[in-house]
């Protein structure tokens, strides 16, 4: 039997915003820097033996700097994923034992710092005072998934009929803001503040679902609604179509991006 990841995603500009500052990475695919999101819900599948890496990014900044930060993060992930896959292949060809010692947690920690460094480098080159992006990413293996979070985008894990938010929003507590400001994000100069990504790991079973999304999703629908849509349908594509429609009906006040994955087994 082959363990497979079935996925679907959407990225939309929303009903109020004039520009789209989100980006994503999945199956070697990402959005251009200047984009209006995906035209529809897009789906596909990939074997977990390929150790797929996925990510969602929510850019922030004036002018076009939010979309630049999200694009730089996604593009850095793409490059590092290609390097990782090439290295894994070399290790497997030379020494299977060597590839088994590879640590996904260390890879994700290094990836977060590489994405942060690239965003900061762009800031310095363009002399930009404020730009950044949140990031959530998951690296899948055959029986587990390792994840990383920076900011307030989220990862949800559905095991059986129970939905759990497995990331913690990295925000500052303040009575002066209706929405708490971020305490961590990509674009932090390490001389000013230490980047502290949240790193975690979960075990995977057939039927499990993992949702990565920006706050443009979670500000519009509740966790209870997300759980309802994820449990309603077997198809991840229809689940996301229903979730997207709920966001639009709620006003879609921000850009919204989501990737939904389902683990299942298929015969060879």
One Martini backbone bead per residue (centre of mass of N, CA, C, O) as a GRO file, in nm:
protein
  268
    1UNK     BB    1   0.100   0.035   0.017
    2UNK     BB    2   0.016   0.386  -0.039
    3UNK     BB    3   0.092   0.691   0.094
    4UNK     BB    4  -0.128   0.977   0.065
    5UNK     BB    5  -0.163   1.320  -0.046
    6UNK     BB    6  -0.445   1.505  -0.037
    7UNK     BB    7  -0.512   1.819  -0.211
    8UNK     BB    8  -0.617   2.166  -0.139
    9UNK     BB    9  -0.656   2.510  -0.278
   10UNK     BB   10  -0.671   2.864  -0.182
   11UNK     BB   11  -0.651   3.216  -0.315
   12UNK     BB   12  -0.786   3.531  -0.200
   13UNK     BB   13  -0.862   3.877  -0.200
   14UNK     BB   14  -1.153   3.952  -0.166
   15UNK     BB   15  -1.392   4.230  -0.106
   16UNK     BB   16  -1.183   4.486  -0.021
   17UNK     BB   17  -0.922   4.445  -0.131
   18UNK     BB   18  -0.674   4.550  -0.386
   19UNK     BB   19  -0.468   4.335  -0.277
   20UNK     BB   20  -0.233   4.054  -0.280
   21UNK     BB   21  -0.040   3.911   0.013
   22UNK     BB   22  -0.040   3.620  -0.055
   23UNK     BB   23   0.102   3.284  -0.018
   24UNK     BB   24   0.245   2.969  -0.156
   25UNK     BB   25   0.340   2.609  -0.103
   26UNK     BB   26   0.306   2.336  -0.350
   27UNK     BB   27   0.432   2.114  -0.550
   28UNK     BB   28   0.631   2.348  -0.668
   29UNK     BB   29   0.412   2.572  -0.599
   30UNK     BB   30   0.347   2.923  -0.676
   31UNK     BB   31   0.302   3.258  -0.660
   32UNK     BB   32   0.325   3.542  -0.777
   33UNK     BB   33   0.386   3.845  -0.663
   34UNK     BB   34   0.168   3.945  -0.871
   35UNK     BB   35  -0.165   3.876  -0.757
   36UNK     BB   36  -0.519   3.727  -0.744
   37UNK     BB   37  -0.482   3.445  -0.709
   38UNK     BB   38  -0.689   3.189  -0.738
   39UNK     BB   39  -0.953   3.096  -0.947
   40UNK     BB   40  -0.960   2.828  -0.772
   41UNK     BB   41  -0.986   2.518  -0.664
   42UNK     BB   42  -0.696   2.323  -0.605
   43UNK     BB   43  -0.582   1.989  -0.695
   44UNK     BB   44  -0.416   1.688  -0.551
   45UNK     BB   45  -0.131   1.451  -0.540
   46UNK     BB   46   0.103   1.286  -0.300
   47UNK     BB   47   0.358   1.113  -0.191
   48UNK     BB   48   0.503   1.058   0.122
   49UNK     BB   49   0.784   0.951   0.015
   50UNK     BB   50   0.850   1.265  -0.085
   51UNK     BB   51   0.829   1.469   0.140
   52UNK     BB   52   0.629   1.703   0.163
   53UNK     BB   53   0.615   2.064   0.122
   54UNK     BB   54   0.432   2.322   0.300
   55UNK     BB   55   0.287   2.669   0.257
   56UNK     BB   56   0.188   2.979   0.432
   57UNK     BB   57   0.146   3.338   0.344
   58UNK     BB   58   0.135   3.667   0.516
   59UNK     BB   59   0.149   3.981   0.418
   60UNK     BB   60   0.324   4.296   0.515
   61UNK     BB   61   0.269   4.628   0.399
   62UNK     BB   62   0.331   4.873   0.211
   63UNK     BB   63   0.224   4.882  -0.082
   64UNK     BB   64   0.411   4.593  -0.220
   65UNK     BB   65   0.551   4.446   0.040
   66UNK     BB   66   0.375   4.209   0.122
   67UNK     BB   67   0.401   4.039  -0.141
   68UNK     BB   68   0.708   4.027  -0.129
   69UNK     BB   69   0.743   3.873   0.138
   70UNK     BB   70   0.574   3.622   0.059
   71UNK     BB   71   0.737   3.550  -0.194
   72UNK     BB   72   1.017   3.516  -0.066
   73UNK     BB   73   0.936   3.288   0.122
   74UNK     BB   74   0.834   3.088  -0.095
   75UNK     BB   75   1.097   3.085  -0.267
   76UNK     BB   76   1.282   2.982  -0.044
   77UNK     BB   77   1.132   2.718  -0.001
   78UNK     BB   78   1.172   2.608  -0.283
   79UNK     BB   79   1.483   2.601  -0.281
   80UNK     BB   80   1.519   2.427  -0.018
   81UNK     BB   81   1.357   2.185  -0.122
   82UNK     BB   82   1.537   2.113  -0.358
   83UNK     BB   83   1.793   2.068  -0.190
   84UNK     BB   84   1.677   1.848  -0.005
   85UNK     BB   85   1.599   1.639  -0.221
   86UNK     BB   86   1.886   1.607  -0.333
   87UNK     BB   87   2.017   1.515  -0.065
   88UNK     BB   88   1.841   1.267  -0.012
   89UNK     BB   89   1.915   1.120  -0.272
   90UNK     BB   90   2.219   1.099  -0.216
   91UNK     BB   91   2.192   0.941   0.053
   92UNK     BB   92   2.035   0.695  -0.061
   93UNK     BB   93   2.259   0.613  -0.265
   94UNK     BB   94   2.497   0.591  -0.042
   95UNK     BB   95   2.310   0.599   0.251
   96UNK     BB   96   2.040   0.502   0.424
   97UNK     BB   97   2.137   0.574   0.713
   98UNK     BB   98   2.184   0.878   0.661
   99UNK     BB   99   1.883   0.958   0.596
  100UNK     BB  100   1.762   0.870   0.881
  101UNK     BB  101   1.922   1.120   1.041
  102UNK     BB  102   1.738   1.322   0.946
  103UNK     BB  103   1.608   1.647   1.059
  104UNK     BB  104   1.314   1.822   1.036
  105UNK     BB  105   1.342   2.037   1.259
  106UNK     BB  106   1.605   2.163   1.156
  107UNK     BB  107   1.510   2.238   0.879
  108UNK     BB  108   1.282   2.437   0.973
  109UNK     BB  109   1.457   2.629   1.132
  110UNK     BB  110   1.641   2.707   0.895
  111UNK     BB  111   1.417   2.802   0.706
  112UNK     BB  112   1.314   3.039   0.878
  113UNK     BB  113   1.588   3.193   0.873
  114UNK     BB  114   1.611   3.216   0.567
  115UNK     BB  115   1.350   3.374   0.519
  116UNK     BB  116   1.421   3.610   0.703
  117UNK     BB  117   1.686   3.698   0.562
  118UNK     BB  118   1.555   3.764   0.283
  119UNK     BB  119   1.364   3.983   0.379
  120UNK     BB  120   1.582   4.166   0.508
  121UNK     BB  121   1.750   4.209   0.254
  122UNK     BB  122   1.529   4.357   0.096
  123UNK     BB  123   1.491   4.589   0.292
  124UNK     BB  124   1.778   4.704   0.263
  125UNK     BB  125   1.788   4.746  -0.045
  126UNK     BB  126   1.501   4.928  -0.037
  127UNK     BB  127   1.459   5.089   0.222
  128UNK     BB  128   1.262   4.948   0.434
  129UNK     BB  129   1.081   4.974   0.733
  130UNK     BB  130   0.806   4.788   0.662
  131UNK     BB  131   0.806   4.431   0.659
  132UNK     BB  132   0.625   4.110   0.611
  133UNK     BB  133   0.556   3.765   0.743
  134UNK     BB  134   0.382   3.494   0.770
  135UNK     BB  135   0.419   3.135   0.884
  136UNK     BB  136   0.327   2.809   0.758
  137UNK     BB  137   0.457   2.466   0.797
  138UNK     BB  138   0.490   2.134   0.632
  139UNK     BB  139   0.653   1.817   0.694
  140UNK     BB  140   0.628   1.515   0.538
  141UNK     BB  141   0.582   1.183   0.635
  142UNK     BB  142   0.464   0.865   0.653
  143UNK     BB  143   0.394   0.902   1.000
  144UNK     BB  144   0.456   1.221   0.987
  145UNK     BB  145   0.457   1.571   1.111
  146UNK     BB  146   0.627   1.874   1.062
  147UNK     BB  147   0.612   2.202   1.221
  148UNK     BB  148   0.573   2.564   1.152
  149UNK     BB  149   0.564   2.894   1.328
  150UNK     BB  150   0.495   3.247   1.223
  151UNK     BB  151   0.254   3.398   1.396
  152UNK     BB  152  -0.117   3.394   1.289
  153UNK     BB  153  -0.115   3.164   1.144
  154UNK     BB  154  -0.258   2.829   1.082
  155UNK     BB  155  -0.289   2.493   1.232
  156UNK     BB  156  -0.492   2.212   1.164
  157UNK     BB  157  -0.613   1.904   1.334
  158UNK     BB  158  -0.780   1.609   1.207
  159UNK     BB  159  -0.890   1.352   1.435
  160UNK     BB  160  -1.145   1.224   1.333
  161UNK     BB  161  -1.375   1.454   1.510
  162UNK     BB  162  -1.116   1.632   1.598
  163UNK     BB  163  -1.030   1.966   1.639
  164UNK     BB  164  -0.691   2.115   1.623
  165UNK     BB  165  -0.483   2.363   1.731
  166UNK     BB  166  -0.122   2.339   1.686
  167UNK     BB  167  -0.092   2.635   1.699
  168UNK     BB  168   0.046   2.948   1.817
  169UNK     BB  169  -0.018   3.261   1.854
  170UNK     BB  170   0.213   3.529   1.776
  171UNK     BB  171   0.126   3.754   2.024
  172UNK     BB  172   0.042   4.052   2.176
  173UNK     BB  173  -0.064   4.182   2.465
  174UNK     BB  174  -0.347   4.419   2.423
  175UNK     BB  175  -0.583   4.691   2.489
  176UNK     BB  176  -0.531   4.878   2.211
  177UNK     BB  177  -0.627   4.624   2.040
  178UNK     BB  178  -0.843   4.432   1.859
  179UNK     BB  179  -0.574   4.321   1.727
  180UNK     BB  180  -0.311   4.163   1.795
  181UNK     BB  181   0.009   4.196   1.771
  182UNK     BB  182   0.292   4.084   1.656
  183UNK     BB  183   0.582   3.897   1.788
  184UNK     BB  184   0.609   3.734   1.510
  185UNK     BB  185   0.813   3.752   1.203
  186UNK     BB  186   0.899   3.801   0.891
  187UNK     BB  187   1.158   4.063   0.925
  188UNK     BB  188   1.357   4.016   1.158
  189UNK     BB  189   1.610   4.149   1.315
  190UNK     BB  190   1.843   3.977   1.501
  191UNK     BB  191   1.949   4.236   1.659
  192UNK     BB  192   1.651   4.301   1.783
  193UNK     BB  193   1.529   3.995   1.739
  194UNK     BB  194   1.448   3.679   1.809
  195UNK     BB  195   1.381   3.406   1.629
  196UNK     BB  196   1.073   3.200   1.726
  197UNK     BB  197   0.984   2.922   1.622
  198UNK     BB  198   0.735   2.694   1.602
  199UNK     BB  199   0.789   2.349   1.690
  200UNK     BB  200   0.646   2.037   1.559
  201UNK     BB  201   0.473   1.709   1.616
  202UNK     BB  202   0.292   1.449   1.434
  203UNK     BB  203   0.088   1.189   1.398
  204UNK     BB  204  -0.013   0.964   1.134
  205UNK     BB  205  -0.332   0.883   0.980
  206UNK     BB  206  -0.570   0.760   0.818
  207UNK     BB  207  -0.785   1.054   0.760
  208UNK     BB  208  -0.622   1.279   0.816
  209UNK     BB  209  -0.626   1.642   0.872
  210UNK     BB  210  -0.473   1.945   0.723
  211UNK     BB  211  -0.477   2.299   0.806
  212UNK     BB  212  -0.379   2.586   0.625
  213UNK     BB  213  -0.398   2.940   0.741
  214UNK     BB  214  -0.506   3.248   0.740
  215UNK     BB  215  -0.668   3.520   0.896
  216UNK     BB  216  -0.879   3.542   0.658
  217UNK     BB  217  -1.024   3.292   0.776
  218UNK     BB  218  -1.040   3.314   1.106
  219UNK     BB  219  -1.197   3.602   1.098
  220UNK     BB  220  -1.468   3.467   0.949
  221UNK     BB  221  -1.436   3.185   1.098
  222UNK     BB  222  -1.485   2.935   1.303
  223UNK     BB  223  -1.382   2.645   1.440
  224UNK     BB  224  -1.661   2.509   1.415
  225UNK     BB  225  -1.691   2.558   1.111
  226UNK     BB  226  -1.439   2.417   1.017
  227UNK     BB  227  -1.514   2.140   1.128
  228UNK     BB  228  -1.771   2.106   0.963
  229UNK     BB  229  -1.639   2.119   0.676
  230UNK     BB  230  -1.431   1.881   0.723
  231UNK     BB  231  -1.677   1.665   0.787
  232UNK     BB  232  -1.882   1.674   0.542
  233UNK     BB  233  -1.648   1.575   0.340
  234UNK     BB  234  -1.430   1.378   0.161
  235UNK     BB  235  -1.362   1.610  -0.016
  236UNK     BB  236  -1.128   1.860  -0.019
  237UNK     BB  237  -1.249   2.040  -0.236
  238UNK     BB  238  -1.535   2.079  -0.115
  239UNK     BB  239  -1.450   2.185   0.156
  240UNK     BB  240  -1.314   2.448   0.038
  241UNK     BB  241  -1.557   2.556  -0.111
  242UNK     BB  242  -1.730   2.594   0.146
  243UNK     BB  243  -1.531   2.776   0.298
  244UNK     BB  244  -1.515   3.002   0.089
  245UNK     BB  245  -1.816   3.074   0.094
  246UNK     BB  246  -1.825   3.155   0.395
  247UNK     BB  247  -1.627   3.391   0.372
  248UNK     BB  248  -1.791   3.557   0.169
  249UNK     BB  249  -2.053   3.577   0.347
  250UNK     BB  250  -1.880   3.728   0.586
  251UNK     BB  251  -1.695   3.945   0.372
  252UNK     BB  252  -1.397   3.919   0.304
  253UNK     BB  253  -1.176   4.143   0.444
  254UNK     BB  254  -0.946   3.948   0.347
  255UNK     BB  255  -0.712   3.774   0.265
  256UNK     BB  256  -0.732   3.417   0.157
  257UNK     BB  257  -0.564   3.112   0.274
  258UNK     BB  258  -0.572   2.751   0.181
  259UNK     BB  259  -0.467   2.421   0.301
  260UNK     BB  260  -0.578   2.086   0.231
  261UNK     BB  261  -0.512   1.769   0.393
  262UNK     BB  262  -0.511   1.408   0.314
  263UNK     BB  263  -0.479   1.091   0.450
  264UNK     BB  264  -0.405   0.800   0.245
  265UNK     BB  265  -0.467   0.482   0.098
  266UNK     BB  266  -0.325   0.295  -0.182
  267UNK     BB  267  -0.298   0.095  -0.433
  268UNK     BB  268  -0.040  -0.050  -0.650
   0.00000   0.00000   0.00000
